[in-house]
C-alpha cells in the first residue's frame, strides 16, 4: 500500500515539475513570441493607448498617430497613403501590421528596450508614454515620380543609391490606401481587406520585393559581366550573331527579336550585341561560358541570397543542372531564371559602384520619442561582383545601349545614362513582361534603377524601351533634379 502511495506521490511530483517547467518556459522564453503574435488584441489595445511614433522621410511625416475620443485613443493616419503603401504597410486593429509598421513595431510602439530610460522619465514626469520614430531612405520626389509614371499599371520600380545601398524609391502598382485599414471601424476594415484581397490585380502585393519574374534581356548584363570577368572576352570581341541558332539536341530555333542578323556576315561584337539585345549572340556566349560561370556571377550580384530591407524580399533564382539548350535560354534571362525588381536594381547598382554590390536598406535612422537619434544605419557591402576595370567597361557598354541601341527612351539631356531593356516571355497566351535596368550618371553614379511592368502593364504591344524605360527616366530625372 505504502509503495503504491509513493508511486502516486512521485507521479504527482513529476507532473507538478513538468507544469512548473512549462509555465517557466512560456513566461520566460516564449513570452515575446506570444506577445508578438498577430491578432493578440490585448497587446494591440495596449499599443493603441499610447501615441505611436511617426514614419519620416527627412522631415516629412508619412505615417502618424492622432488623438481620438473613442476607446482606441489614437488613430493611425497616412499622408498620401497609396504612394507609400508598399513601404509603410498598414497598422490595423483587426489585421495587425505589415511593412515598416510591422518590421519596426517595437520602436514605433515604444516597446524597444532602448526606450527603458525614456519610459522611466515619462512615468516620473507624469507624461503619456510615446513611441519612437523611424526615418527612411526614400526620396519623396522619386517615389512620387515612380507612382505617377506607373499610372496604375501593374508593375514595380526600385531605385538604389549604388554607393550605399539606400533604397530611394520602392513603388508598387496598383496600390491601396492604408488609411482604410487603420480606421477604428472593424466591419469597414474587414470589408475593405476582403475586397483588396479578392482583387485579381493584387494591390496589397509588394511587387518590388515579393514578385519574381523572368528578367528577360536585362539578365544579359549578368551574362556580359561573366564574359568580361572570365578574361576571355572584351567589348570588341567578335561573336556569332546569326538570325537564328539551333539549340543543341533539339529542333528549336532561337531567333532575334527583330528577325534579323546581328551584324555583317552574321558576326557582331559583345558591345554591339548588348546594344541591340542580340539573342543569338548571348545564347551562344552562354553556352561557351557554361551554366556554372553564369550562375556564379549571378550569385555575386545577389541571386540565391535573402535580403531584409527590413521587409524580407523573395529570393531571386538562377537554375542549376542545366543542359546546353537550357543554359542558352538562361543566358538571355528566360527558362527558369527569376528575379525581383530589387535584385535587378542591385545588378545595376553593382555595375555602377565599380563592381561592389551594397546591401539594400530602407531605414536610415531609429529615433527616440523626442526624435533624438538612437541609431544610424551604416552601409555595408554584400560583396564584389566585378573588377573595377570590367565594371567600367560594362557601364560604357550600357551607355551605348541608351545612346545608340534599344534603350533610347531612357535618355536624359546632359546626363550619360546607361541601361538595358528586356522583354521577357511569359506563359503561353500571356503578354510579355517589360523591363528596364539602368544607372546614371555613368561615372560617379547617383542612382541605379529597375522597372518592370508585369504582363506589359496591360499594353497591347510590349517592349522594355516603349514601356519601362520612360518610367525609369522620370524617376532618374527626379533624383538628379533634372
C-alpha positions as CSV (number, residue, x, y, z in Angstrom):
1,X,0.0,0.0,0.0
2,X,2.8,2.4,1.0
3,X,4.6,1.5,-2.2
4,X,1.5,2.5,-4.3
5,X,1.1,5.8,-2.4
6,X,4.8,6.6,-3.0
7,X,4.3,5.9,-6.7
8,X,1.3,8.2,-6.9
9,X,3.2,10.8,-4.9
10,X,6.2,10.5,-7.3
11,X,3.9,10.8,-10.3
12,X,2.2,13.9,-8.9
13,X,5.6,15.5,-8.2
14,X,6.8,14.8,-11.7
15,X,3.6,16.3,-13.1
16,X,4.0,19.4,-10.9
17,X,7.6,19.8,-12.0
18,X,6.6,19.5,-15.6
19,X,3.9,22.1,-15.1
20,X,6.3,24.5,-13.4
21,X,8.9,23.9,-16.2
22,X,6.3,24.5,-18.9
23,X,5.0,27.7,-17.2
24,X,8.5,29.0,-16.8
25,X,9.3,28.2,-20.4
26,X,6.2,30.1,-21.6
27,X,6.7,33.0,-19.3
28,X,10.4,33.5,-19.8
29,X,11.3,32.1,-23.2
30,X,8.1,32.2,-25.2
31,X,6.5,35.3,-23.8
32,X,7.9,37.5,-26.6
33,X,6.6,35.2,-29.3
34,X,3.1,35.0,-27.8
35,X,3.1,38.8,-27.2
36,X,4.0,39.5,-30.9
37,X,1.6,37.0,-32.4
38,X,-0.7,38.6,-35.0
39,X,-4.2,39.1,-33.6
40,X,-3.1,39.5,-30.0
41,X,-5.8,42.0,-29.1
42,X,-4.5,42.6,-25.6
43,X,-1.2,43.9,-26.9
44,X,-2.9,45.8,-29.7
45,X,-5.2,47.6,-27.3
46,X,-2.3,48.5,-25.0
47,X,-0.4,49.9,-28.0
48,X,-3.4,52.0,-29.0
49,X,-3.4,53.6,-25.6
50,X,-0.2,55.4,-26.3
51,X,0.9,57.6,-29.2
52,X,2.6,55.5,-31.9
53,X,5.7,57.1,-33.3
54,X,5.9,58.6,-36.8
55,X,7.4,57.3,-40.0
56,X,9.5,60.0,-41.6
57,X,11.1,60.9,-44.9
58,X,13.6,63.6,-43.9
59,X,11.3,66.0,-42.0
60,X,8.2,64.8,-43.9
61,X,5.8,62.6,-42.0
62,X,4.1,59.9,-44.0
63,X,2.5,58.0,-41.0
64,X,1.5,59.3,-37.6
65,X,-1.0,58.8,-34.8
66,X,-3.6,61.4,-33.9
67,X,-5.7,61.5,-30.7
68,X,-9.3,60.3,-30.8
69,X,-12.3,60.4,-28.3
70,X,-13.1,56.7,-28.6
71,X,-11.8,53.6,-26.8
72,X,-8.8,53.3,-29.1
73,X,-7.1,56.5,-28.0
74,X,-5.1,57.1,-31.2
75,X,-5.8,56.7,-35.0
76,X,-3.1,55.8,-37.4
77,X,-3.1,58.1,-40.4
78,X,-1.1,58.0,-43.6
79,X,-0.4,61.1,-45.7
80,X,-0.6,60.3,-49.4
81,X,-1.1,56.7,-48.2
82,X,-1.3,54.9,-51.6
83,X,2.0,56.4,-52.7
84,X,3.9,54.9,-49.8
85,X,1.8,51.8,-49.0
86,X,4.4,49.4,-50.3
87,X,6.8,50.9,-47.7
88,X,4.8,51.7,-44.7
89,X,2.3,48.9,-44.9
90,X,-0.6,49.3,-42.6
91,X,-1.4,49.2,-38.9
92,X,-4.8,47.7,-38.2
93,X,-6.7,46.8,-35.0
94,X,-8.1,43.8,-36.9
95,X,-5.3,42.6,-39.1
96,X,-2.2,43.7,-37.2
97,X,0.7,45.3,-39.1
98,X,2.6,45.0,-42.4
99,X,5.6,46.7,-44.0
100,X,7.7,49.0,-41.9
101,X,4.8,49.2,-39.4
102,X,5.4,45.6,-38.7
103,X,9.2,45.4,-39.0
104,X,9.8,48.4,-36.8
105,X,6.8,47.8,-34.5
106,X,8.8,47.7,-31.2
107,X,10.3,51.1,-32.0
108,X,7.1,52.7,-33.2
109,X,5.0,51.2,-30.3
110,X,7.6,52.3,-27.7
111,X,8.4,48.7,-26.6
112,X,12.1,48.8,-27.7
113,X,14.5,48.1,-24.9
114,X,16.4,51.2,-25.8
115,X,13.5,53.3,-24.6
116,X,13.7,52.0,-21.0
117,X,15.3,55.2,-19.5
118,X,12.9,57.4,-21.5
119,X,9.9,55.4,-20.3
120,X,11.1,55.9,-16.7
121,X,11.4,59.6,-17.3
122,X,7.9,59.7,-18.8
123,X,6.5,58.0,-15.7
124,X,8.3,60.3,-13.3
125,X,7.3,63.4,-15.2
126,X,3.7,62.1,-15.4
127,X,3.8,62.2,-19.2
128,X,1.9,59.9,-21.5
129,X,4.2,57.2,-22.9
130,X,5.1,57.6,-26.6
131,X,6.7,55.5,-29.3
132,X,9.9,56.2,-31.2
133,X,10.2,57.2,-34.8
134,X,11.7,55.7,-38.0
135,X,13.4,57.7,-40.7
136,X,13.5,56.1,-44.1
137,X,15.9,56.4,-47.1
138,X,13.1,57.1,-49.6
139,X,13.4,60.2,-51.7
140,X,9.8,61.7,-51.8
141,X,10.2,63.2,-55.3
142,X,11.5,59.9,-56.7
143,X,8.7,57.9,-55.1
144,X,6.0,60.3,-56.4
145,X,7.6,60.2,-59.8
146,X,7.6,56.4,-59.9
147,X,4.0,56.1,-58.9
148,X,2.9,58.8,-61.3
149,X,4.8,57.2,-64.2
150,X,3.4,53.7,-63.4
151,X,0.0,55.3,-63.5
152,X,-1.9,52.4,-62.1
153,X,-0.4,49.8,-64.4
154,X,0.7,46.5,-62.8
155,X,4.4,46.8,-62.0
156,X,7.2,47.9,-59.8
157,X,10.1,50.4,-59.5
158,X,13.2,50.1,-57.3
159,X,15.8,52.9,-57.2
160,X,19.0,52.5,-55.2
161,X,21.9,54.7,-54.3
162,X,24.7,52.4,-55.6
163,X,27.4,53.7,-53.2
164,X,25.4,52.9,-50.0
165,X,22.6,50.5,-50.9
166,X,20.0,53.1,-49.6
167,X,16.6,52.5,-51.4
168,X,15.5,55.8,-52.9
169,X,12.2,54.5,-54.4
170,X,10.2,51.4,-53.8
171,X,7.0,51.6,-55.8
172,X,4.3,49.0,-56.3
173,X,1.3,49.4,-58.6
174,X,-1.6,49.1,-58.3
175,X,-1.6,50.3,-54.8
176,X,-4.1,50.7,-51.9
177,X,-4.9,53.3,-49.2
178,X,-3.7,52.0,-45.8
179,X,-6.0,54.6,-44.1
180,X,-8.9,52.4,-45.0
181,X,-7.4,49.5,-43.0
182,X,-6.3,51.7,-40.0
183,X,-9.8,53.1,-39.1
184,X,-11.5,52.1,-35.9
185,X,-14.5,50.5,-37.6
186,X,-13.8,46.8,-37.5
187,X,-16.5,46.0,-40.1
188,X,-15.3,48.6,-42.5
189,X,-11.7,47.3,-42.1
190,X,-12.8,43.7,-42.8
191,X,-14.9,44.7,-45.8
192,X,-12.0,46.7,-47.3
193,X,-9.4,44.0,-46.6
194,X,-11.6,41.2,-48.2
195,X,-12.2,43.4,-51.2
196,X,-8.5,44.2,-51.6
197,X,-7.6,40.5,-51.1
198,X,-10.1,39.4,-53.7
199,X,-8.9,41.9,-56.3
200,X,-7.2,39.9,-59.2
201,X,-4.8,42.9,-59.6
202,X,-3.4,42.1,-56.1
203,X,-3.0,45.7,-54.8
204,X,-1.6,44.5,-51.5
205,X,1.2,42.5,-53.1
206,X,4.5,44.2,-52.5
207,X,5.7,43.8,-56.1
208,X,9.2,45.3,-55.8
209,X,10.1,42.7,-53.1
210,X,7.7,39.8,-53.4
211,X,7.3,39.3,-57.1
212,X,9.8,37.3,-59.1
213,X,9.6,37.2,-62.9
214,X,11.9,36.2,-65.7
215,X,14.1,39.2,-66.2
216,X,14.5,38.6,-70.0
217,X,17.2,40.5,-71.7
218,X,18.1,42.6,-68.7
219,X,19.8,39.5,-67.5
220,X,22.3,39.8,-70.4
221,X,24.0,42.3,-68.1
222,X,24.9,39.3,-65.8
223,X,26.0,37.2,-68.8
224,X,28.1,40.1,-70.1
225,X,29.7,40.5,-66.7
226,X,30.5,36.8,-66.5
227,X,32.1,37.1,-70.0
228,X,34.2,40.1,-69.0
229,X,35.3,38.5,-65.7
230,X,36.4,35.3,-67.5
231,X,39.2,37.3,-69.1
232,X,38.4,35.7,-72.4
233,X,36.0,38.4,-73.8
234,X,36.2,42.1,-74.2
235,X,33.8,44.8,-75.5
236,X,35.1,44.4,-79.0
237,X,35.3,40.5,-79.0
238,X,33.6,39.1,-82.1
239,X,30.7,36.8,-81.5
240,X,28.4,34.9,-83.9
241,X,25.1,36.7,-84.3
242,X,23.0,34.9,-87.0
243,X,19.3,35.5,-87.5
244,X,18.6,32.3,-85.5
245,X,20.5,29.4,-83.9
246,X,19.6,25.8,-83.3
247,X,19.6,24.8,-79.7
248,X,21.8,21.7,-79.5
249,X,20.0,18.4,-79.2
250,X,16.6,20.0,-80.1
251,X,14.7,21.1,-83.1
252,X,14.2,24.6,-81.5
253,X,15.4,27.6,-83.5
254,X,16.1,30.6,-81.2
255,X,15.8,33.8,-83.1
256,X,16.4,37.5,-82.6
257,X,13.5,39.8,-81.5
258,X,13.7,41.7,-84.9
259,X,14.0,38.6,-87.0
260,X,17.4,39.9,-88.4
261,X,21.0,39.0,-88.2
262,X,23.0,41.0,-85.6
263,X,25.8,42.1,-88.0
264,X,27.5,41.8,-91.3
265,X,28.2,38.2,-92.2
266,X,26.3,37.1,-89.1
267,X,29.1,38.4,-86.9
268,X,28.8,41.1,-84.1
269,X,30.8,42.2,-81.1
270,X,29.9,41.9,-77.4
271,X,29.3,45.7,-77.3
272,X,27.0,45.7,-80.3
273,X,25.2,42.5,-79.1
274,X,24.3,44.3,-75.9
275,X,23.3,47.4,-77.6
276,X,20.8,45.7,-80.0
277,X,20.0,42.9,-77.5
278,X,21.1,40.1,-79.8
279,X,19.6,36.8,-78.5
280,X,21.7,34.5,-80.7
281,X,25.0,36.0,-79.7
282,X,24.2,35.9,-76.0
283,X,22.8,32.4,-76.2
284,X,26.0,31.2,-77.9
285,X,28.0,33.1,-75.3
286,X,26.1,31.5,-72.5
287,X,26.8,28.0,-73.8
288,X,30.5,28.9,-74.2
289,X,30.8,30.3,-70.7
290,X,28.8,27.4,-69.2
291,X,25.9,27.5,-66.6
292,X,28.3,27.4,-63.6
293,X,30.1,30.6,-64.6
294,X,26.9,32.4,-65.2
295,X,25.3,31.1,-62.0
296,X,28.4,32.1,-60.0
297,X,28.2,35.6,-61.5
298,X,24.5,35.8,-60.7
299,X,25.2,34.9,-57.1
300,X,27.8,37.6,-56.8
301,X,25.1,40.1,-57.7
302,X,22.8,38.7,-55.0
303,X,20.9,35.8,-56.7
304,X,20.2,32.9,-54.3
305,X,20.6,35.2,-51.3
306,X,17.9,36.6,-48.9
307,X,17.8,40.3,-48.3
308,X,15.9,42.0,-45.4
309,X,15.4,45.7,-46.1
310,X,14.0,45.2,-43.3
311,X,11.0,43.5,-45.1
312,X,12.2,40.2,-46.5
313,X,12.5,40.1,-50.2
314,X,11.8,37.0,-52.3
315,X,15.0,35.1,-53.3
316,X,16.0,35.5,-56.9
317,X,17.0,32.3,-58.7
318,X,19.3,31.1,-61.4
319,X,18.6,27.4,-62.2
320,X,21.0,24.6,-61.6
321,X,21.8,21.3,-63.5
322,X,21.3,22.9,-66.9
323,X,21.9,21.3,-70.2
324,X,23.2,23.4,-73.2
325,X,19.8,24.5,-74.5
326,X,18.7,25.4,-71.0
327,X,21.9,27.3,-70.5
328,X,21.4,29.2,-73.7
329,X,17.9,30.3,-72.7
330,X,19.0,31.1,-69.1
331,X,21.8,33.4,-70.5
332,X,19.1,35.6,-72.0
333,X,17.0,35.7,-68.9
334,X,14.5,33.0,-69.8
335,X,13.9,29.4,-68.9
336,X,13.7,29.2,-65.1
337,X,15.6,32.4,-64.3
338,X,13.5,34.5,-61.8
339,X,14.3,37.9,-60.3
340,X,12.7,40.6,-58.2
341,X,12.9,44.2,-59.2
342,X,15.1,44.8,-56.1
343,X,17.5,42.2,-57.4
344,X,17.8,43.7,-60.9
345,X,18.3,47.1,-59.4
346,X,21.2,45.6,-57.4
347,X,22.7,44.3,-60.6
348,X,22.6,47.8,-62.0
349,X,23.9,49.2,-58.7
350,X,26.8,46.8,-58.5
351,X,27.9,47.7,-62.1
352,X,27.5,51.4,-61.1
353,X,29.6,51.1,-57.9
354,X,32.8,49.9,-59.5
355,X,31.7,46.3,-59.2
356,X,30.8,46.3,-55.5
357,X,27.2,45.3,-54.5
358,X,26.0,47.0,-51.4
359,X,23.3,45.5,-49.1
360,X,20.0,47.3,-49.8
361,X,18.2,49.0,-46.8
362,X,15.2,51.3,-46.2
363,X,15.7,52.5,-42.6
364,X,18.3,55.3,-42.3
365,X,17.7,56.2,-38.6
366,X,16.0,55.0,-35.5
367,X,14.8,57.9,-33.3
368,X,13.6,58.2,-29.8
369,X,10.2,59.6,-28.7
370,X,11.9,63.1,-28.6
371,X,13.4,62.4,-32.1
372,X,16.9,62.1,-30.8
373,X,19.0,59.7,-33.0
374,X,19.4,56.3,-31.4
375,X,20.9,54.5,-34.4
376,X,22.2,55.4,-37.8
377,X,22.4,52.7,-40.5
378,X,25.9,52.1,-41.6
379,X,26.1,50.9,-45.2
380,X,27.7,47.5,-45.7
381,X,28.9,45.6,-48.7
382,X,27.3,42.4,-49.9
383,X,30.4,41.6,-52.0
384,X,32.4,42.3,-55.1
385,X,30.7,41.2,-58.3
386,X,33.2,42.5,-60.8
387,X,36.6,44.2,-61.0
388,X,36.8,47.9,-61.2
389,X,38.0,47.8,-64.8
390,X,35.3,45.4,-66.0
391,X,32.6,47.3,-64.3
392,X,33.7,50.5,-66.2
393,X,33.7,48.6,-69.5
394,X,30.2,47.3,-68.8
395,X,29.0,50.8,-67.8
396,X,30.3,52.1,-71.1
397,X,28.5,49.3,-73.0
398,X,25.3,50.2,-71.2
399,X,25.7,53.8,-72.2
400,X,25.9,52.6,-75.8
401,X,22.6,50.7,-75.3
402,X,20.9,54.1,-74.5
403,X,22.7,56.3,-77.0
404,X,22.6,54.0,-80.0
405,X,20.8,50.9,-79.0
406,X,17.4,49.6,-77.8
407,X,17.0,52.0,-74.8
408,X,16.6,55.3,-76.5
409,X,13.6,56.3,-74.2
410,X,15.9,56.3,-71.1
411,X,17.9,59.3,-72.4
412,X,18.2,62.4,-70.2
413,X,19.6,65.6,-71.7
414,X,23.0,66.4,-70.4
415,X,23.3,63.0,-68.5
416,X,25.1,59.9,-69.6
417,X,22.6,57.2,-68.8
418,X,23.4,53.5,-69.0
419,X,20.7,50.9,-69.4
420,X,19.4,47.6,-70.7
421,X,15.9,46.8,-71.8
422,X,14.2,43.5,-71.5
423,X,11.0,41.9,-72.9
424,X,10.6,38.7,-71.0
425,X,8.4,35.9,-72.4
426,X,5.6,34.8,-70.2
427,X,3.2,31.8,-70.1
428,X,1.7,30.9,-73.4
429,X,-1.1,33.3,-74.3
430,X,0.0,35.9,-71.8
431,X,1.7,39.2,-72.7
432,X,5.4,39.6,-72.0
433,X,6.9,41.5,-69.1
434,X,8.6,44.8,-69.9
435,X,11.9,45.5,-68.1
436,X,14.5,48.2,-67.8
437,X,17.6,48.3,-65.7
438,X,19.7,51.4,-65.7
439,X,22.2,53.7,-63.9
440,X,23.0,57.4,-64.0
441,X,25.3,59.2,-64.5
442,X,27.6,56.6,-65.9
443,X,30.5,57.9,-63.9
444,X,30.1,58.5,-60.1
445,X,26.5,57.2,-60.4
446,X,23.9,58.6,-58.1
447,X,21.2,56.1,-58.9
448,X,20.6,52.5,-60.2
449,X,17.1,51.5,-61.1
450,X,15.0,48.6,-62.2
451,X,11.5,48.9,-63.7
452,X,9.2,46.1,-64.6
453,X,5.6,46.1,-66.0
454,X,4.0,42.7,-65.3
455,X,2.3,41.4,-68.4
456,X,3.3,44.6,-70.1
457,X,1.1,46.6,-67.7
458,X,-1.8,45.8,-70.0
459,X,-0.3,47.2,-73.1
460,X,-1.2,45.5,-76.4
461,X,2.4,45.8,-77.7
462,X,5.2,45.2,-75.2
463,X,8.8,46.3,-75.2
464,X,11.1,47.4,-72.5
465,X,12.0,50.6,-74.3
466,X,8.5,51.7,-75.0
467,X,7.0,50.9,-71.6
468,X,9.7,50.6,-68.9
469,X,12.4,53.0,-70.0
470,X,10.3,56.1,-69.8
471,X,9.3,55.3,-66.2
472,X,13.0,54.9,-65.3
473,X,13.9,58.2,-67.0
474,X,11.2,60.0,-65.0
475,X,12.5,58.6,-61.7
476,X,16.1,59.3,-62.6
477,X,15.2,62.9,-63.5
478,X,13.6,63.4,-60.1
479,X,16.6,62.1,-58.3
480,X,19.1,64.0,-60.4
481,X,16.9,67.1,-60.2
482,X,16.6,67.4,-64.0
